């Protein structure tokens, strides 16, 4: 049988509160970043570490049309 993945509620809540620490969108919540900006990162490479993983996650959620997950 396959592995069952369980969502990490705390990690997701942290993701919805995380803010961009640099650049044009400094201070903007990651979930509010425009999709073209995330697409650019996907092509150029996400930054290393936690920020990169968070940006990659937001990108995948938006790319798959699941933005409603960010709504309270």
Residue frames as a rotation matrix with the C-alpha (Angstrom) as fourth column:
UNK 1
0.575 0.818 0.000 0.00
0.818 -0.575 0.000 0.00
0.000 0.000 -1.000 0.00
UNK 2
0.027 -0.522 0.853 1.01
0.453 -0.754 -0.475 3.60
0.891 0.400 0.216 -0.54
UNK 3
-0.754 -0.359 -0.551 2.03
0.655 -0.343 -0.673 6.06
0.053 -0.868 0.494 2.11
UNK 4
0.409 0.905 0.115 -0.77
0.841 -0.423 0.338 8.15
0.355 -0.042 -0.934 3.57
UNK 5
-0.698 -0.624 0.350 0.16
0.476 -0.770 -0.424 11.82
0.535 -0.130 0.835 3.82
UNK 6
0.281 0.756 -0.592 -1.42
0.960 -0.234 0.156 13.83
-0.020 -0.612 -0.791 6.60
UNK 7
0.309 -0.138 0.941 -1.60
0.306 -0.922 -0.236 17.61
0.900 0.361 -0.243 6.35
UNK 8
-0.438 -0.523 -0.732 0.38
0.889 -0.129 -0.439 19.54
0.135 -0.843 0.521 8.94
UNK 9
0.566 0.808 0.164 -2.09
0.761 -0.588 0.275 22.14
0.319 -0.031 -0.947 10.23
UNK 10
0.592 -0.393 -0.704 0.55
0.380 -0.634 0.674 24.10
-0.711 -0.666 -0.226 12.15
UNK 11
-0.532 -0.822 0.204 2.87
0.543 -0.146 0.827 24.30
-0.650 0.551 0.523 9.14
UNK 12
-0.248 0.525 0.814 -0.02
0.892 -0.203 0.403 25.44
0.377 0.826 -0.418 6.94
UNK 13
0.791 0.531 -0.304 -1.05
0.611 -0.704 0.362 28.13
-0.021 -0.472 -0.881 9.44
UNK 14
0.134 -0.838 -0.529 2.57
0.341 -0.462 0.819 29.33
-0.930 -0.290 0.224 9.58
UNK 15
-0.601 -0.328 0.729 2.62
0.772 0.000 0.636 29.42
-0.208 0.945 0.254 5.78
UNK 16
0.258 0.804 0.536 -0.47
0.863 -0.442 0.247 31.65
0.435 0.398 -0.808 5.68
UNK 17
0.907 0.066 -0.417 1.22
0.314 -0.766 0.561 34.12
-0.282 -0.639 -0.715 8.05
UNK 18
0.010 -0.998 0.068 4.73
0.769 0.051 0.637 34.08
-0.639 0.046 0.768 6.53
UNK 19
0.851 0.223 -0.475 5.90
-0.036 -0.878 -0.478 37.27
-0.524 0.424 -0.739 4.83
UNK 20
0.681 -0.622 0.388 8.34
0.589 0.149 -0.794 37.93
0.436 0.769 0.467 2.02
UNK 21
0.552 -0.494 -0.672 11.60
0.623 -0.291 0.726 39.10
-0.554 -0.819 0.147 3.64
UNK 22
-0.452 -0.792 -0.411 13.15
0.200 -0.539 0.818 40.88
-0.869 0.288 0.402 0.63
UNK 23
-0.797 -0.052 0.601 12.64
0.597 0.075 0.799 42.37
-0.086 0.996 -0.029 -2.81
UNK 24
-0.792 0.505 0.342 9.77
-0.132 -0.690 0.711 44.14
0.595 0.518 0.614 -4.50
UNK 25
0.227 0.961 -0.157 7.19
-0.133 0.190 0.973 42.39
0.965 -0.200 0.171 -2.32
UNK 26
-0.766 -0.567 -0.303 9.02
0.251 0.170 -0.953 42.70
0.592 -0.806 0.012 1.00
UNK 27
-0.884 0.413 0.221 6.49
-0.380 -0.356 -0.854 42.47
-0.274 -0.838 0.471 3.84
UNK 28
-0.072 0.874 -0.481 3.78
-0.947 0.092 0.308 40.91
0.313 0.477 0.821 1.66
UNK 29
0.198 0.198 0.960 2.28
-0.571 0.819 -0.051 37.64
-0.797 -0.538 0.276 2.88
UNK 30
-0.811 -0.575 0.104 3.59
-0.284 0.543 0.790 34.76
-0.511 0.612 -0.604 0.77
UNK 31
-0.404 0.734 0.546 0.03
0.718 0.624 -0.307 33.66
-0.566 0.268 -0.780 0.01
UNK 32
0.605 0.638 -0.476 -0.68
0.255 -0.722 -0.643 37.12
-0.754 0.267 -0.600 -1.44
UNK 33
-0.450 -0.821 -0.351 2.28
-0.198 -0.292 0.936 37.13
-0.871 0.491 -0.031 -3.84
UNK 34
0.378 0.594 -0.710 1.21
-0.830 -0.121 -0.544 37.41
-0.409 0.795 0.447 -7.48
UNK 35
0.769 0.006 0.639 1.38
0.109 0.984 -0.140 34.14
-0.630 0.177 0.756 -9.39
UNK 36
0.868 -0.489 0.086 3.76
0.054 -0.080 -0.995 35.52
0.494 0.869 -0.043 -12.08
UNK 37
0.278 -0.779 0.562 6.29
-0.915 -0.392 -0.090 36.26
0.291 -0.489 -0.822 -9.31
UNK 38
0.299 -0.100 0.949 6.05
-0.550 0.795 0.257 32.67
-0.780 -0.599 0.182 -8.08
UNK 39
0.954 0.027 0.300 6.34
0.227 0.590 -0.775 31.37
-0.198 0.807 0.556 -11.66
UNK 40
0.618 -0.780 0.096 9.54
-0.514 -0.493 -0.702 33.40
0.596 0.384 -0.706 -12.03
UNK 41
0.054 -0.584 0.810 10.97
-0.957 0.201 0.208 31.73
-0.284 -0.787 -0.548 -8.92
UNK 42
0.626 0.226 0.746 9.96
-0.145 0.974 -0.173 28.31
-0.766 0.000 0.643 -10.22
UNK 43
0.949 -0.276 0.153 11.97
0.205 0.170 -0.964 28.96
0.239 0.946 0.218 -13.40
UNK 44
0.386 -0.836 0.391 14.95
-0.517 -0.547 -0.658 30.70
0.764 0.051 -0.643 -11.79
UNK 45
-0.315 -0.428 -0.847 15.08
0.452 0.717 -0.531 28.56
0.834 -0.550 -0.033 -8.67
UNK 46
0.793 0.595 0.131 13.53
0.104 -0.345 0.933 28.99
0.600 -0.726 -0.336 -5.27
UNK 47
0.084 -0.781 0.619 15.80
-0.815 -0.411 -0.409 30.26
0.574 -0.470 -0.671 -2.49
UNK 48
-0.470 -0.320 -0.823 17.29
0.109 0.904 -0.414 27.62
0.876 -0.284 -0.390 -0.22
UNK 49
-0.997 -0.055 -0.056 15.82
0.055 0.014 -0.998 26.69
0.055 -0.998 -0.010 3.14
UNK 50
-0.502 0.851 -0.156 12.43
0.607 0.218 -0.764 27.22
-0.616 -0.478 -0.626 4.71
UNK 51
-0.159 0.437 -0.885 11.55
-0.410 -0.845 -0.343 30.26
-0.898 0.309 0.313 2.60
UNK 52
-0.716 -0.180 -0.674 12.15
-0.698 0.197 0.689 28.32
0.009 0.964 -0.266 -0.60
UNK 53
-0.906 0.414 -0.085 9.98
0.418 0.908 -0.026 25.46
0.067 -0.059 -0.996 0.59
UNK 54
-0.289 0.832 -0.474 7.22
0.388 -0.351 -0.852 27.88
-0.875 -0.430 -0.221 1.57
UNK 55
-0.271 0.140 -0.952 7.37
-0.718 -0.688 0.103 29.67
-0.641 0.712 0.287 -1.79
UNK 56
-0.916 -0.101 -0.388 7.34
-0.345 0.694 0.633 26.34
0.205 0.713 -0.670 -3.61
UNK 57
-0.718 0.692 -0.078 4.28
0.623 0.588 -0.516 25.26
-0.311 -0.419 -0.853 -1.61
UNK 58
-0.098 0.678 -0.728 2.40
-0.055 -0.734 -0.677 28.50
-0.994 -0.026 0.109 -2.34
UNK 59
-0.548 -0.187 -0.815 3.33
-0.787 -0.214 0.578 28.16
-0.283 0.959 -0.030 -6.02
UNK 60
-0.975 0.151 -0.161 1.99
0.081 0.922 0.378 24.60
0.206 0.356 -0.912 -6.21
UNK 61
-0.450 0.859 -0.245 -1.23
0.590 0.080 -0.804 25.53
-0.670 -0.506 -0.543 -4.41
UNK 62
-0.026 0.424 -0.905 -1.86
-0.413 -0.830 -0.376 28.46
-0.911 0.364 0.197 -6.75
UNK 63
-0.736 -0.346 -0.582 -0.78
-0.664 0.199 0.721 26.50
-0.133 0.917 -0.376 -9.84
UNK 64
-0.911 0.387 -0.144 -3.35
0.352 0.910 0.217 23.84
0.215 0.147 -0.965 -9.05
UNK 65
-0.391 0.808 0.440 -6.18
-0.141 -0.525 0.839 26.33
0.910 0.266 0.319 -8.44
UNK 66
0.069 0.383 -0.921 -6.40
0.785 0.549 0.287 25.68
0.616 -0.743 -0.263 -4.71
UNK 67
-0.691 -0.393 0.607 -6.17
0.058 -0.866 -0.496 29.29
0.721 -0.308 0.621 -3.51
UNK 68
0.312 0.901 0.302 -9.43
-0.374 -0.175 0.910 28.79
0.873 -0.397 0.283 -1.62
UNK 69
0.359 -0.251 -0.899 -7.37
0.720 0.687 0.095 26.87
0.594 -0.681 0.428 0.94
UNK 70
-0.709 -0.705 0.014 -5.91
0.568 -0.583 -0.581 30.22
0.418 -0.404 0.814 2.04
UNK 71
-0.265 0.697 0.666 -9.32
-0.359 -0.713 0.603 31.71
0.895 -0.079 0.439 2.82
UNK 72
-0.900 -0.086 0.427 -10.38
-0.436 0.165 -0.885 31.59
0.006 -0.983 -0.186 6.49
